[in-house]
Amino acid sequence: MGLLDRMRKKAPDADASASAVKRKYQAVLQLIEGEHVRVLNLHVEDGRLYLKGAAPTEEARGRILAAIQSITPEDDADIVADITVG
């Protein structure tokens, strides 16, 4: 079961939004699992993916943020990622 399969759905159109987000951010979500990030919150709301987690190292956090930036420019982000180290 992947991260998005366990994701909380907050809006009536969450299934369609979750499918679009899953396609767009699949590589990032796989990286998050591979880097052993502790996911505290993951949900789609109003067409945005909200992610809160704790990476085991600063390097892992950096790789995840770089992967997000490679998919979507910061000024046009449809993802809100709050990733700490710890």
Order of alpha helices (4+ residues) and beta strands (2+ residues): beta-alpha-beta-beta-alpha-beta
